[in-house]
Amino acid sequence: MHYTTNGEPATDRTSIGVIYAKEPPKKTLGGGMVMSLGFAIPPGADRHEVRASTTLRQEIALSTMTPHMHVRGRDMSYIAHYPDGRSETLLSVPKYDFNWQITYELAQPKTLPKDTRLEVIAHFDNSSGNLYNPDPSQTVRWGEQTWEEMMIGFFSTIVDLPAGKSSTTGQQD
């Protein structure tokens, strides 16, 4: 959840509900993200590419993927690079729309073996042809405001681990 100050006092009514399992769970729902923080999108670029990846430190069952960019986001793909050398596109969102941030749930969880490199590739449109671009004359970097940019490939996993353990290396490659 993002909050942006507007100079006025405000009240928040955010809440969260928790349902406890009647028996100890056999699986853990986990999550991760593949992200790039150090990118710079040049002024006027209409298809600037940003890549990031992480390597799985154990076998997982991938259950969801949620691309996240701001108003210059154009497209995003998730690619699995398996330890045996094969590669597979897991998700391709060719027309990303900031106003429709969708979580894509797989019909069946996809098993990804240990040492699979999960790569996310995104393209950004910082040109005047992008009607949502607030200022095509500026270099754009990572930031939490929508006039800045983000490049995050969120994902959910199902793992045979105690709660609180991560299924990724914990560092971007």
Contacts in CASP RR format, 6 or more apart in sequence:
PFRMAT RR
TARGET T0000
AUTHOR 0000-0000-0000
METHOD contacts of the structure
MODEL  1
MHYTTNGEPATDRTSIGVIYAKEPPKKTLGGGMVMSLGFAIPPGADRHEV
RASTTLRQEIALSTMTPHMHVRGRDMSYIAHYPDGRSETLLSVPKYDFNW
QITYELAQPKTLPKDTRLEVIAHFDNSSGNLYNPDPSQTVRWGEQTWEEM
MIGFFSTIVDLPAGKSSTTGQQD
1 14 0 8 1.000
2 144 0 8 1.000
3 12 0 8 1.000
4 145 0 8 1.000
25 163 0 8 1.000
26 160 0 8 1.000
27 158 0 8 1.000
27 159 0 8 1.000
27 160 0 8 1.000
28 158 0 8 1.000
28 159 0 8 1.000
28 160 0 8 1.000
28 161 0 8 1.000
28 162 0 8 1.000
28 163 0 8 1.000
28 164 0 8 1.000
28 165 0 8 1.000
29 63 0 8 1.000
29 156 0 8 1.000
29 157 0 8 1.000
29 158 0 8 1.000
30 156 0 8 1.000
30 157 0 8 1.000
30 158 0 8 1.000
30 159 0 8 1.000
30 164 0 8 1.000
30 166 0 8 1.000
30 167 0 8 1.000
31 154 0 8 1.000
31 155 0 8 1.000
31 156 0 8 1.000
31 157 0 8 1.000
31 166 0 8 1.000
31 167 0 8 1.000
32 54 0 8 1.000
32 154 0 8 1.000
32 155 0 8 1.000
32 156 0 8 1.000
32 157 0 8 1.000
32 166 0 8 1.000
32 167 0 8 1.000
32 168 0 8 1.000
33 152 0 8 1.000
33 153 0 8 1.000
33 154 0 8 1.000
33 155 0 8 1.000
34 52 0 8 1.000
34 53 0 8 1.000
34 54 0 8 1.000
34 78 0 8 1.000
34 118 0 8 1.000
34 119 0 8 1.000
34 120 0 8 1.000
34 152 0 8 1.000
34 153 0 8 1.000
34 155 0 8 1.000
34 172 0 8 1.000
35 52 0 8 1.000
35 120 0 8 1.000
35 150 0 8 1.000
35 151 0 8 1.000
35 152 0 8 1.000
35 153 0 8 1.000
35 172 0 8 1.000
36 50 0 8 1.000
36 51 0 8 1.000
36 52 0 8 1.000
36 142 0 8 1.000
36 151 0 8 1.000
36 172 0 8 1.000
37 142 0 8 1.000
38 141 0 8 1.000
38 142 0 8 1.000
39 48 0 8 1.000
39 50 0 8 1.000
39 141 0 8 1.000
39 142 0 8 1.000
39 149 0 8 1.000
39 151 0 8 1.000
40 139 0 8 1.000
40 140 0 8 1.000
40 141 0 8 1.000
41 48 0 8 1.000
41 50 0 8 1.000
41 72 0 8 1.000
41 124 0 8 1.000
41 126 0 8 1.000
41 139 0 8 1.000
41 140 0 8 1.000
41 141 0 8 1.000
41 149 0 8 1.000
42 48 0 8 1.000
42 126 0 8 1.000
42 139 0 8 1.000
43 126 0 8 1.000
43 136 0 8 1.000
43 137 0 8 1.000
43 138 0 8 1.000
43 139 0 8 1.000
44 126 0 8 1.000
44 127 0 8 1.000
44 128 0 8 1.000
44 136 0 8 1.000
44 137 0 8 1.000
45 124 0 8 1.000
45 125 0 8 1.000
45 126 0 8 1.000
45 127 0 8 1.000
46 125 0 8 1.000
46 126 0 8 1.000
46 127 0 8 1.000
46 129 0 8 1.000
46 130 0 8 1.000
47 74 0 8 1.000
47 123 0 8 1.000
47 124 0 8 1.000
47 125 0 8 1.000
48 123 0 8 1.000
48 124 0 8 1.000
48 125 0 8 1.000
48 126 0 8 1.000
49 121 0 8 1.000
49 122 0 8 1.000
49 123 0 8 1.000
50 121 0 8 1.000
50 122 0 8 1.000
50 123 0 8 1.000
50 124 0 8 1.000
50 151 0 8 1.000
51 119 0 8 1.000
51 120 0 8 1.000
51 121 0 8 1.000
51 122 0 8 1.000
52 119 0 8 1.000
52 120 0 8 1.000
52 151 0 8 1.000
52 172 0 8 1.000
52 173 0 8 1.000
53 81 0 8 1.000
53 117 0 8 1.000
53 118 0 8 1.000
53 119 0 8 1.000
53 120 0 8 1.000
53 172 0 8 1.000
53 173 0 8 1.000
54 117 0 8 1.000
54 118 0 8 1.000
54 168 0 8 1.000
54 169 0 8 1.000
54 170 0 8 1.000
54 171 0 8 1.000
54 172 0 8 1.000
54 173 0 8 1.000
55 115 0 8 1.000
55 116 0 8 1.000
55 117 0 8 1.000
55 118 0 8 1.000
55 168 0 8 1.000
55 169 0 8 1.000
55 173 0 8 1.000
56 112 0 8 1.000
56 113 0 8 1.000
56 114 0 8 1.000
56 115 0 8 1.000
56 116 0 8 1.000
56 117 0 8 1.000
56 118 0 8 1.000
56 167 0 8 1.000
56 168 0 8 1.000
56 169 0 8 1.000
57 114 0 8 1.000
57 115 0 8 1.000
57 167 0 8 1.000
57 168 0 8 1.000
57 169 0 8 1.000
58 114 0 8 1.000
58 159 0 8 1.000
58 161 0 8 1.000
58 167 0 8 1.000
59 111 0 8 1.000
59 112 0 8 1.000
59 113 0 8 1.000
59 114 0 8 1.000
60 111 0 8 1.000
60 112 0 8 1.000
60 157 0 8 1.000
60 158 0 8 1.000
60 159 0 8 1.000
60 167 0 8 1.000
61 109 0 8 1.000
61 110 0 8 1.000
61 111 0 8 1.000
61 112 0 8 1.000
61 157 0 8 1.000
61 158 0 8 1.000
61 159 0 8 1.000
62 90 0 8 1.000
62 106 0 8 1.000
62 109 0 8 1.000
62 110 0 8 1.000
62 111 0 8 1.000
62 112 0 8 1.000
62 155 0 8 1.000
62 156 0 8 1.000
62 157 0 8 1.000
63 105 0 8 1.000
63 106 0 8 1.000
63 109 0 8 1.000
63 110 0 8 1.000
63 156 0 8 1.000
63 157 0 8 1.000
63 158 0 8 1.000
64 103 0 8 1.000
64 104 0 8 1.000
64 105 0 8 1.000
64 106 0 8 1.000
64 154 0 8 1.000
64 155 0 8 1.000
64 156 0 8 1.000
65 78 0 8 1.000
65 90 0 8 1.000
65 91 0 8 1.000
65 103 0 8 1.000
65 104 0 8 1.000
65 106 0 8 1.000
65 153 0 8 1.000
65 154 0 8 1.000
65 155 0 8 1.000
65 156 0 8 1.000
66 101 0 8 1.000
66 102 0 8 1.000
66 103 0 8 1.000
66 104 0 8 1.000
66 153 0 8 1.000
66 154 0 8 1.000
66 155 0 8 1.000
67 76 0 8 1.000
67 78 0 8 1.000
67 91 0 8 1.000
67 93 0 8 1.000
67 96 0 8 1.000
67 101 0 8 1.000
67 102 0 8 1.000
67 120 0 8 1.000
67 122 0 8 1.000
67 152 0 8 1.000
67 153 0 8 1.000
67 154 0 8 1.000
68 101 0 8 1.000
68 150 0 8 1.000
68 151 0 8 1.000
68 152 0 8 1.000
68 153 0 8 1.000
68 154 0 8 1.000
69 76 0 8 1.000
69 96 0 8 1.000
69 98 0 8 1.000
69 122 0 8 1.000
69 124 0 8 1.000
69 149 0 8 1.000
69 150 0 8 1.000
69 151 0 8 1.000
69 152 0 8 1.000
70 98 0 8 1.000
70 146 0 8 1.000
70 147 0 8 1.000
70 148 0 8 1.000
70 149 0 8 1.000
70 150 0 8 1.000
71 98 0 8 1.000
71 130 0 8 1.000
71 132 0 8 1.000
71 133 0 8 1.000
71 134 0 8 1.000
71 146 0 8 1.000
71 147 0 8 1.000
72 124 0 8 1.000
72 125 0 8 1.000
72 126 0 8 1.000
72 130 0 8 1.000
72 132 0 8 1.000
72 133 0 8 1.000
72 140 0 8 1.000
72 149 0 8 1.000
73 96 0 8 1.000
73 98 0 8 1.000
73 122 0 8 1.000
73 123 0 8 1.000
73 124 0 8 1.000
73 125 0 8 1.000
73 149 0 8 1.000
74 95 0 8 1.000
74 96 0 8 1.000
74 122 0 8 1.000
74 123 0 8 1.000
74 124 0 8 1.000
74 125 0 8 1.000
75 92 0 8 1.000
75 93 0 8 1.000
75 94 0 8 1.000
75 95 0 8 1.000
75 96 0 8 1.000
75 122 0 8 1.000
75 123 0 8 1.000
76 91 0 8 1.000
76 92 0 8 1.000
76 93 0 8 1.000
76 96 0 8 1.000
76 120 0 8 1.000
76 121 0 8 1.000
76 122 0 8 1.000
76 123 0 8 1.000
76 153 0 8 1.000
77 89 0 8 1.000
77 91 0 8 1.000
77 92 0 8 1.000
77 93 0 8 1.000
77 120 0 8 1.000
77 121 0 8 1.000
77 122 0 8 1.000
78 89 0 8 1.000
78 90 0 8 1.000
78 91 0 8 1.000
78 92 0 8 1.000
78 118 0 8 1.000
78 119 0 8 1.000
78 120 0 8 1.000
78 153 0 8 1.000
78 155 0 8 1.000
79 87 0 8 1.000
79 88 0 8 1.000
79 89 0 8 1.000
79 90 0 8 1.000
79 118 0 8 1.000
79 119 0 8 1.000
79 120 0 8 1.000
79 121 0 8 1.000
80 87 0 8 1.000
80 88 0 8 1.000
80 90 0 8 1.000
80 112 0 8 1.000
80 116 0 8 1.000
80 117 0 8 1.000
80 118 0 8 1.000
80 119 0 8 1.000
81 87 0 8 1.000
81 116 0 8 1.000
81 117 0 8 1.000
81 118 0 8 1.000
81 119 0 8 1.000
82 88 0 8 1.000
82 112 0 8 1.000
82 113 0 8 1.000
82 116 0 8 1.000
83 113 0 8 1.000
83 114 0 8 1.000
83 115 0 8 1.000
83 116 0 8 1.000
90 110 0 8 1.000
91 104 0 8 1.000
93 104 0 8 1.000
98 132 0 8 1.000
98 146 0 8 1.000
103 154 0 8 1.000
109 158 0 8 1.000
112 118 0 8 1.000
117 173 0 8 1.000
118 155 0 8 1.000
118 168 0 8 1.000
120 151 0 8 1.000
120 153 0 8 1.000
122 151 0 8 1.000
124 140 0 8 1.000
124 149 0 8 1.000
124 151 0 8 1.000
125 133 0 8 1.000
126 133 0 8 1.000
126 136 0 8 1.000
126 138 0 8 1.000
126 140 0 8 1.000
127 133 0 8 1.000
127 136 0 8 1.000
128 136 0 8 1.000
129 136 0 8 1.000
130 136 0 8 1.000
134 147 0 8 1.000
135 147 0 8 1.000
140 148 0 8 1.000
140 149 0 8 1.000
141 148 0 8 1.000
141 149 0 8 1.000
142 148 0 8 1.000
142 149 0 8 1.000
142 150 0 8 1.000
142 151 0 8 1.000
143 149 0 8 1.000
143 150 0 8 1.000
144 150 0 8 1.000
157 167 0 8 1.000
159 165 0 8 1.000
159 167 0 8 1.000
161 167 0 8 1.000
END
